[in-house]
Amino acid sequence: MSLLNPVLLPAKVKAYLSQGERFIKWDDETTIASPVILRVDPKGYYLYWTYQSKEIEFLDITSIRDTRFGKFAKIPKSQKLRDVFNMDFPENNFLLKTLTVVSGPDMVDLTFHNFVSYKENVGQNWAEDVLALVKHPLTANASRSTFLDKILVKLKMQLNPEGKIPVKNFFQMFPADRKRVEAALSSCHLPKGKNDAINPEDFPESVYKSFLMSLCPRPEIDEIFTSYHAKAKPYMTKEHLTKFINQKQRDSRLNSLLFPPARPDQVRGLIDKYEPSAINVQRGQLSPEGMVWFLCGPENSVLAQDKLLLYQDMTQPLNHYFINSSHNTYLTAGQFSGLSSAEMYRQVLLAGCRCVELDCWKGRPPDEEPIITHGFTMTTDIYFKEAIEAIAESAFKTSPYPVILSFENHVDSPRQQAKMAEYCRTMFGDMLLTEPLEKFPLKPGIPLPSPEDLRGKILIKNKKNQFSGPASPSKEPGGEAEGDCPPSASVGEGTAWAGEEGTEPEEEEVEEEEESGSLNEEEIKKMQSDEGTAGLEVTAYEEMSSLVNYIQPTKFISFEFSAQKNRSYVISSFTELKAYDLLSKASVQFVDYNKRQMSRIYPKGTRMDSSNYMPQMFWNAGCQMVALNFQTMDLPMQQNMALFEFNGQSGYLLKHEFMRRPDKQFNPFSVDRIDVVVATTLSITVISGQFLSERSVRTYVEVELFGLPGDPKRRYRTKLSPSANSINPVWKEEPFVFEKILMPELASLRVAVMEEGNRFLGHRIIPINALNSGYHHLCLHSESNMPLTMPALFVFLEMKDYVPDTWADLTVALANPIKFFSAHDKKSVKLKEAIGGLPEKPFPPGSLVAGHVNGALAPLSNGSAAHAVALAAAGARAREEAVKEAAEPRTASLEELRELKGVVKLQRRHEKELRDLERRGARRWEELLQRGAAQLAELGPPGPGGCGGRRLGASKGSRKKR
C-alpha cells in the first residue's frame, strides 16, 4: 500500500556531482570564457555553477531537456574562443572535454549552456548522470513536500558575501503578499527588513516549516483533523490516524485480503516521520501541523506511482499500442511561414515521441543535398542529413522502444533518393531495421512484431516498390492502393507500383507532368485541400524501397477490402476530417481495422497556425499514430504529453483488451455499459489552493473529463475565490461528480487554475486509472507540462464502481448484509410501534349490540335483531376500512426516494404521515360511533314504557358517561 511504502524513491545524486568539477563556461555571443565549478545539490534539485567572483547561477533540474557531449555538444564558432581552446591544433582533444546542457520552458524556446572540462571524458560522465536525474519519474511528479523543500534549498544556497540569507530573497520567492511574508518572519522571530539578512543556522527546516504555516495557514486541514481526532483533545492517536487512512485515503474498491487495510503499528512510523513535536512523537500523537505535513508527503501522492514506471506488457503486436506521434516534426512555428529546425527532432524524441515525420524534397544544385521543408510554403529548409544525425543521437535517450520515421517523399531523383538511403544506413548503423524478423515474415495473417522484439530499432515508413530498372515517378493521393500485392510479387508493372489495379491514363499524364516539374490545377487544388502535400508523394526507388518492411503506406479503399487482404504490415494515413467521417459512419469497423493493422491520423492542411485537433476521439477508435504538432502547446498537445508520461515514458501505451481481441466488439459511441468493464463514478472536491499566483488575484478552478462520447461531458467550475488571495484561497463547494465513466482506462481528468479574466495559471491532466482516492495535494504543471514549484491545489478524490440507482439497495446489502438487515429490522419495528398506537380493533364484534351490558343494555328483541345484524355488518365494513386506512400508510416509490436527500428526511416525513393517519383514524372512529348510535335510536319502537325506550335512554346515559 503506497500510504505506508511509497513505490518510487527519489533519485540518488552521485558523490562526484555534489563535490563539483572545474569547467570553463563559454558563450559564443559574448565570446567570454569563464572558469566555474559545476555542482548538483545533494538532493538533486538544481544544477548550479559558481564563478570566481562567488556569484552562483542556478538551473532547475526540471527545466533541463537534454545533455550532450563529444561531437553532439556545441562547438565554438568565434575565432577568439577557438584560440582559447586551441581548437585549430591538429592533435586537439577538445571533443573529449565538451558538455552542453539544454534547458527551456518548451521545445522551441531553448537555451544552451556550454562547458569545457579540464580533463577528458569528464563531460560524458556528467552528461549521462545529470540526464538520469532529469529523466527520473519523480523529478516531474514529486510530492508537495519535495517542491516546498526545493524552496528551502535554494534560499540557503543564495547567500550574500557574509554567508547569510538576504531577507529580500524571501520577498522574491513569495511575491504575492509582502505584508504576510513580513508577519510570518516576525512570528518566527526573524528579521523582516528589506536590507536584513538571516543566519542559515537560525533557519533550519523546523523554522522554515513554522514560517510556511504562518504564511499559508491551512484551516481546511484543521477541519479534517477535528473530525477524526480524540474528543476534546488536540491530537490524533495512531488508532485515529489508522481510521482516517482506511476510511478516506484508501480506495474502497480494493480487496481487503489482497490489499489489507493499514494497522496502527504500521501507522506509528508516519507519526514519527511527520510530527514536528518531539513530545508528541514519544506519546505516539499527531498534531494538526503534523497532519498537514503528512498530507504533503510522498505517501499521499495523487498519482499511482507504479503507473509512472514501465508496467504494461510490451510483447504484444505493434498495432496493439497507442504510439506517441508527431506531425511535420521539423517546424518550430506555423505551417506556412517560420523556421524549420533539426533540433525539433531531438526535442520531440526526448519528450518520448516514437514517430516523427520527414517531408523530403529534392536538393538544389550544385550540392543536390536532399532537404526537409514544408513544400510550397515560406518555411525555411534544413538538410536531410542534419535531421538524420539528430535522430541518430536522440532516438533512444528517453525510451528504448522502436522509432518510426514517416517519410513524405517528394524527391523524384533516383540519385538523391539513393543518397537519402545511404545516410540512413551509415548514420543509423545497426539501429536501422532493413530486413523483416525471421519470426514475423511479411505475409497476410501474420501479426506485427512487438515493441520488445523491435527494441532499439528504427523503422522506415515510405512507399515500397519493386523495380527491375529505372522507373518514372508516380503519384497517387494518399499513398498506394491497398489492393497492392505483397513485396514478393513479380515486377512487370513498369512505372506503376507492383500490382496496382487499373492505372488510369489520366494518372499517367499526371506522372509525366510531375516529372517535368510543373504543377497543374489539380495539384494546386490538392495543395489547398485538407490533405496538404501528402497527396503529391512520388514513388520510391530501389534504394529507399529496400529500407521499408513493417510500415508500408497504402491508399485506403474500404474496411471490408482491408479485412479481406488481412495484412498487418500495411498502414493507411487519414486527415482528421476523413478519419472523423469514417469513425462516425463505421465506428465498429474502424476499431476492428485497428486491431489488425495500423492507422495514422494527421491534422488537416488548413491548420496553418499549427493548432491541433483533440486526439481523444481517435484513441477511442484504437488509432495508433495520432500525430500532433509538438511545437504548439495547446490543450490537445497537453493531453497527449500528460498521457504518454506514463508507462515509463516509453512512447507506447497498451490499448484496452476490447481494442485488441478479434472476438470482442467495441463501439466507442456506446452509451450503455461495456461488457466485462466496470464503469467508474468519480467525485472531486476542490478544497483550497496554495501559492497559485505571484500576484494577489481572485482565482477559480475548472474540472473537465476526457473520455468516450458516452461519458459525462460536463465541465465544472468553482466560483471565484472570495477575496484577492492567491496564497491560500479556500472554496467551500459541493463535490463535482462524473457519475458514469464507461471505460476508465480511456478517460483522463483535467484540473486547471485560472485567475479572474481567464488567465491560465497552471493545470494537471491525469488518467483516471492513475488517480488515488483521498485527500491530496495536486502539484500543477505549466502549459508545456513542466512542473511548477509553488502552485498546488488541495482536493478530495473519491472513486467507486458505478451502480445504477435501481440496484443501489442491493449493492449496499451485498457489501454489508448484517448491517443492512439489522437496519431494516429496526426500521420495521419502529414502523410497527408507530402504527401500534391505534386500537387494533376500534369496533369489537358486538360492541354496538351486546357490548354495553355494564350500561344496563339488555339483548335486542327479536323484532329488531335483523336490523341490528345488518347494522353490525355495515359497522364491521366501516371498521375494516378505517383499520386498513390507518394500518397501511402510503409507501414512497423509488422515484420519490431518489429525490429525497437522506434517510433522515424520509423518516421525518413518514412520522408526520403516521401522526396524520392517527388523527384521521380517531376522527373517523368517532364519526362511525355516532352514526351507529343514531341508527340504533331510529330502529327502537315508540312508547314511553317500552323496553326499547328504556334501552335507548340507558344508551344515551352510558354514551354521555363515556
HUDAQUI-V805782 format. One record per run of one state. SS is the DSSP state (H for helix, E for strand, - for the rest). FROM is the first residue (numbers start at 1). TO is the last residue. If there is no record, write none. Layout:
# HUDAQUI-V805782
ss:SS from:FROM to:TO
ss:SS from:FROM to:TO
This chain:
# HUDAQUI-V805782
ss:- from:1 to:14
ss:H from:15 to:19
ss:- from:20 to:20
ss:E from:21 to:27
ss:- from:28 to:31
ss:E from:32 to:40
ss:- from:41 to:45
ss:E from:46 to:51
ss:- from:52 to:55
ss:E from:56 to:60
ss:H from:61 to:63
ss:E from:64 to:69
ss:H from:70 to:72
ss:- from:73 to:78
ss:H from:79 to:84
ss:- from:85 to:93
ss:H from:94 to:96
ss:- from:97 to:97
ss:E from:98 to:103
ss:- from:104 to:110
ss:E from:111 to:117
ss:- from:118 to:121
ss:H from:122 to:135
ss:- from:136 to:136
ss:H from:137 to:140
ss:- from:141 to:143
ss:H from:144 to:157
ss:- from:158 to:158
ss:E from:159 to:159
ss:- from:160 to:163
ss:E from:164 to:166
ss:H from:167 to:173
ss:- from:174 to:177
ss:H from:178 to:187
ss:- from:188 to:196
ss:E from:197 to:199
ss:H from:200 to:202
ss:- from:203 to:204
ss:H from:205 to:215
ss:- from:216 to:218
ss:H from:219 to:226
ss:- from:227 to:235
ss:E from:236 to:237
ss:H from:238 to:249
ss:- from:250 to:263
ss:H from:264 to:274
ss:- from:275 to:277
ss:H from:278 to:283
ss:- from:284 to:284
ss:E from:285 to:286
ss:- from:287 to:287
ss:H from:288 to:296
ss:- from:297 to:297
ss:H from:298 to:300
ss:- from:301 to:302
ss:E from:303 to:303
ss:- from:304 to:304
ss:H from:305 to:307
ss:- from:308 to:316
ss:E from:317 to:317
ss:H from:318 to:320
ss:E from:321 to:323
ss:- from:324 to:324
ss:E from:325 to:326
ss:- from:327 to:330
ss:E from:331 to:331
ss:- from:332 to:336
ss:E from:337 to:338
ss:- from:339 to:339
ss:E from:340 to:340
ss:- from:341 to:342
ss:H from:343 to:350
ss:- from:351 to:354
ss:E from:355 to:361
ss:- from:362 to:370
ss:E from:371 to:372
ss:- from:373 to:377
ss:E from:378 to:379
ss:- from:380 to:381
ss:E from:382 to:383
ss:H from:384 to:394
ss:- from:395 to:402
ss:E from:403 to:409
ss:- from:410 to:413
ss:H from:414 to:431
ss:E from:432 to:432
ss:- from:433 to:449
ss:E from:450 to:450
ss:- from:451 to:457
ss:E from:458 to:461
ss:- from:462 to:480
ss:E from:481 to:481
ss:- from:482 to:504
ss:H from:505 to:516
ss:- from:517 to:520
ss:H from:521 to:528
ss:- from:529 to:531
ss:H from:532 to:536
ss:- from:537 to:541
ss:H from:542 to:545
ss:- from:546 to:547
ss:E from:548 to:548
ss:- from:549 to:551
ss:E from:552 to:553
ss:- from:554 to:554
ss:E from:555 to:555
ss:- from:556 to:558
ss:H from:559 to:565
ss:- from:566 to:569
ss:E from:570 to:575
ss:H from:576 to:585
ss:- from:586 to:586
ss:H from:587 to:596
ss:- from:597 to:597
ss:E from:598 to:602
ss:- from:603 to:615
ss:H from:616 to:619
ss:- from:620 to:624
ss:E from:625 to:626
ss:- from:627 to:627
ss:E from:628 to:628
ss:- from:629 to:634
ss:H from:635 to:643
ss:- from:644 to:651
ss:E from:652 to:654
ss:- from:655 to:656
ss:H from:657 to:659
ss:- from:660 to:679
ss:E from:680 to:690
ss:- from:691 to:698
ss:E from:699 to:706
ss:- from:707 to:715
ss:E from:716 to:717
ss:- from:718 to:729
ss:E from:730 to:730
ss:- from:731 to:735
ss:E from:736 to:741
ss:- from:742 to:743
ss:H from:744 to:746
ss:- from:747 to:747
ss:E from:748 to:755
ss:- from:756 to:758
ss:E from:759 to:767
ss:H from:768 to:770
ss:E from:771 to:771
ss:- from:772 to:773
ss:E from:774 to:781
ss:- from:782 to:786
ss:E from:787 to:801
ss:- from:802 to:804
ss:H from:805 to:815
ss:- from:816 to:816
ss:H from:817 to:835
ss:- from:836 to:861
ss:H from:862 to:887
ss:- from:888 to:893
ss:H from:894 to:899
ss:- from:900 to:902
ss:H from:903 to:939
ss:- from:940 to:946
ss:H from:947 to:961
ss:- from:962 to:962
